[in-house]
């Protein structure tokens, strides 16, 4: 690699880590971006961070970015930020995007935003999506939106979902929806759930639902809960 280019990349990384996106963006010249698509991808990321969505979309459309999966994913993100869900779905459906798990997850999100839950569920059920925790979590969300709580609970209980905090929180929500508060409380007490603020908030809610207000108050006083506005 050209030593000058390597130095510029290091500077870009430095500013990004410092969250100084404007300074990082200034270093992402067209010449450098054409030479290295990873820099182009970072440039788009900086524009998104700065909420310059129209500019980010323009960068995604550069001819030299065609069929680059990371940039395609960013393009879909930008279209969603702009509320252009039908166009985002069109981009997800392009041939070169098929069987890419990141874009598949975005497609599911877009379908949910469009209220097309049954289609989104079908996408979750595709063979290449199985045992992907992010898509599994989306699947559980869809089942809850459809009111299919027993099925959602069944999905939460699959072996590969165990000890995943996002899915554990969803499991607790499902149990609460089913009115199974005592079971939900036991799930909150699992060792790997300790000091997770979202699950702690659920635990406090459950204790209040059970009329155990003194215990709920004690949980609110836990040191790691301080300065958390939701608790």
C-alpha positions as CSV (number, residue, x, y, z in Angstrom):
1,X,0.0,0.0,0.0
2,X,1.1,3.6,-0.7
3,X,2.6,4.9,2.5
4,X,0.7,8.2,2.1
5,X,-2.6,6.3,1.7
6,X,-1.8,4.2,4.7
7,X,-1.2,7.4,6.7
8,X,-4.5,8.9,5.6
9,X,-6.4,5.7,6.5
10,X,-4.8,5.8,10.0
11,X,-5.9,9.5,10.4
12,X,-9.4,8.6,9.3
13,X,-9.6,5.8,11.9
14,X,-8.2,8.2,14.5
15,X,-10.9,10.8,13.9
16,X,-13.6,8.1,13.7
17,X,-12.6,6.7,17.1
18,X,-12.8,10.2,18.5
19,X,-16.2,10.6,16.9
20,X,-14.9,13.6,15.0
21,X,-16.8,12.7,11.8
22,X,-16.4,16.0,10.0
23,X,-12.6,15.8,10.2
24,X,-12.7,12.1,9.1
25,X,-15.0,13.0,6.2
26,X,-12.7,15.8,5.0
27,X,-10.0,13.1,4.4
28,X,-12.2,10.9,2.3
29,X,-11.5,12.4,-1.1
30,X,-13.0,11.0,-4.3
31,X,-9.5,9.8,-5.4
32,X,-9.0,7.8,-2.2
33,X,-12.5,6.4,-2.2
34,X,-12.2,5.1,-5.8
35,X,-8.9,3.5,-4.9
36,X,-10.2,1.8,-1.8
37,X,-14.0,0.9,-1.4
38,X,-13.5,0.4,2.3
39,X,-12.8,4.1,2.6
40,X,-15.8,4.8,0.5
41,X,-17.9,2.7,2.9
42,X,-16.4,4.7,5.8
43,X,-17.3,8.0,4.1
44,X,-20.9,6.9,3.8
45,X,-20.8,5.8,7.4
46,X,-19.6,9.3,8.4
47,X,-22.4,11.0,6.3
48,X,-25.0,8.8,8.1
49,X,-23.5,9.7,11.5
50,X,-23.8,13.4,10.5
51,X,-27.4,12.7,9.3
52,X,-26.5,13.8,5.8
53,X,-28.7,11.1,4.3
54,X,-29.1,12.5,0.8
55,X,-25.4,12.9,0.4
56,X,-24.8,9.4,1.7
57,X,-27.3,8.0,-0.8
58,X,-25.5,9.8,-3.6
59,X,-22.2,8.2,-2.6
60,X,-23.9,4.8,-2.5
61,X,-25.0,5.3,-6.1
62,X,-21.4,5.9,-7.5
63,X,-20.8,3.5,-10.4
64,X,-17.7,2.0,-8.7
65,X,-19.8,1.0,-5.7
66,X,-22.1,-1.3,-7.7
67,X,-22.5,-4.8,-6.3
68,X,-20.4,-4.1,-3.2
69,X,-22.4,-5.7,-0.4
70,X,-21.3,-3.5,2.5
71,X,-22.2,-0.4,0.5
72,X,-25.5,-1.9,-0.7
73,X,-26.4,-2.5,3.0
74,X,-25.5,1.1,3.8
75,X,-27.7,2.2,0.8
76,X,-30.6,0.2,2.3
77,X,-30.0,1.8,5.7
78,X,-30.1,5.3,4.2
79,X,-33.3,4.6,2.3
80,X,-34.9,3.4,5.6
81,X,-33.6,6.6,7.3
82,X,-35.4,8.6,4.6
83,X,-38.6,6.5,5.0
84,X,-38.3,5.1,1.5
85,X,-39.3,1.6,2.4
86,X,-40.6,0.4,-0.9
87,X,-37.3,1.5,-2.6
88,X,-35.3,-0.1,0.2
89,X,-37.2,-3.4,-0.4
90,X,-36.4,-3.2,-4.1
91,X,-32.7,-2.9,-3.2
92,X,-32.9,-5.9,-0.8
93,X,-34.4,-8.0,-3.6
94,X,-31.5,-7.5,-6.1
95,X,-29.9,-10.8,-7.2
96,X,-26.5,-10.1,-5.8
97,X,-28.0,-9.5,-2.3
98,X,-29.6,-12.9,-1.9
99,X,-28.4,-15.1,0.9
100,X,-26.5,-12.2,2.6
101,X,-27.6,-12.3,6.2
102,X,-27.1,-8.6,6.9
103,X,-29.3,-7.6,4.0
104,X,-31.8,-10.4,4.7
105,X,-32.2,-8.9,8.2
106,X,-32.7,-5.5,6.7
107,X,-35.3,-6.9,4.3
108,X,-37.2,-8.3,7.3
109,X,-37.1,-5.0,9.0
110,X,-38.4,-3.2,5.9
111,X,-41.3,-5.7,5.6
112,X,-42.2,-5.1,9.2
113,X,-42.1,-1.3,8.7
114,X,-44.5,-1.8,5.8
115,X,-46.8,-3.9,8.1
116,X,-46.2,-7.0,6.0
117,X,-45.6,-9.4,8.9
118,X,-46.6,-12.6,7.3
119,X,-44.1,-12.0,4.5
120,X,-41.5,-11.0,7.0
121,X,-42.1,-14.3,8.9
122,X,-41.6,-16.3,5.7
123,X,-38.2,-14.5,5.2
124,X,-37.2,-15.5,8.7
125,X,-38.0,-19.1,7.9
126,X,-35.7,-19.5,5.0
127,X,-33.1,-22.2,5.4
128,X,-30.0,-19.9,5.3
129,X,-31.5,-17.8,8.1
130,X,-31.7,-20.6,10.6
131,X,-29.6,-20.2,13.8
132,X,-28.8,-16.6,13.1
133,X,-29.6,-14.9,16.4
134,X,-30.4,-11.5,15.0
135,X,-33.0,-12.9,12.6
136,X,-34.3,-15.2,15.3
137,X,-34.9,-12.2,17.5
138,X,-36.8,-10.5,14.6
139,X,-38.8,-13.7,14.1
140,X,-39.9,-13.6,17.8
141,X,-40.8,-9.9,17.5
142,X,-43.0,-10.7,14.5
143,X,-44.7,-13.6,16.3
144,X,-45.5,-11.2,19.1
145,X,-46.8,-8.6,16.7
146,X,-49.1,-11.3,15.3
147,X,-50.2,-12.2,18.8
148,X,-48.8,-15.7,18.5
149,X,-47.2,-15.8,22.0
150,X,-47.0,-19.6,22.6
151,X,-45.1,-19.9,19.3
152,X,-42.9,-17.0,20.2
153,X,-42.1,-18.7,23.5
154,X,-41.3,-21.9,21.7
155,X,-38.8,-20.0,19.5
156,X,-37.2,-18.3,22.6
157,X,-36.6,-21.8,24.1
158,X,-34.6,-23.1,21.2
159,X,-31.1,-24.3,22.2
160,X,-29.1,-21.8,20.2
161,X,-31.0,-18.9,21.8
162,X,-29.9,-19.7,25.3
163,X,-27.9,-17.0,27.2
164,X,-28.6,-14.4,24.5
165,X,-29.7,-11.4,26.5
166,X,-31.9,-9.9,23.7
167,X,-33.9,-13.1,23.3
168,X,-34.0,-13.6,27.1
169,X,-35.6,-10.2,27.4
170,X,-38.1,-11.1,24.7
171,X,-38.8,-14.4,26.5
172,X,-39.6,-12.5,29.7
173,X,-41.9,-10.2,27.7
174,X,-43.7,-13.2,26.2
175,X,-44.2,-14.8,29.6
176,X,-45.7,-11.5,30.9
177,X,-48.0,-11.3,27.9
178,X,-49.2,-14.8,28.8
179,X,-49.8,-13.7,32.4
180,X,-47.1,-16.1,33.6
181,X,-45.4,-13.5,35.9
182,X,-43.8,-16.0,38.4
183,X,-42.1,-17.8,35.6
184,X,-41.0,-14.4,34.1
185,X,-39.5,-13.5,37.4
186,X,-37.5,-16.7,37.6
187,X,-36.1,-15.9,34.1
188,X,-35.0,-12.5,35.3
189,X,-33.0,-14.1,38.1
190,X,-30.8,-16.2,35.8
191,X,-27.2,-15.5,36.6
192,X,-26.2,-14.2,33.1
193,X,-29.1,-11.7,33.3
194,X,-27.7,-9.9,36.4
195,X,-26.8,-6.2,35.9
196,X,-28.6,-6.0,32.6
197,X,-30.6,-2.8,32.9
198,X,-33.3,-3.8,30.4
199,X,-34.0,-7.1,32.2
200,X,-33.7,-5.3,35.6
201,X,-36.4,-3.0,34.5
202,X,-38.6,-5.9,33.5
203,X,-38.0,-7.5,36.9
204,X,-39.2,-4.4,38.7
205,X,-42.3,-4.3,36.5
206,X,-43.1,-7.9,37.3
207,X,-42.6,-7.4,41.0
208,X,-45.1,-4.5,40.9
209,X,-47.6,-6.7,38.9
210,X,-47.3,-9.3,41.6
211,X,-48.0,-6.6,44.3
212,X,-44.5,-7.0,45.7
213,X,-43.7,-3.3,45.9
214,X,-41.1,-3.4,48.7
215,X,-39.0,-5.9,46.7
216,X,-39.5,-3.8,43.6
217,X,-38.2,-0.7,45.5
218,X,-35.1,-2.6,46.7
219,X,-34.3,-3.6,43.2
220,X,-34.6,0.0,42.1
221,X,-31.9,0.9,44.7
222,X,-29.3,-1.5,43.2
223,X,-26.1,0.5,42.6
224,X,-25.9,-0.3,38.9
225,X,-29.5,1.1,38.4
226,X,-28.6,4.5,39.5
227,X,-28.7,7.3,36.8
228,X,-30.9,5.1,34.7
229,X,-34.0,7.1,33.9
230,X,-36.2,4.1,33.0
231,X,-35.6,2.7,36.5
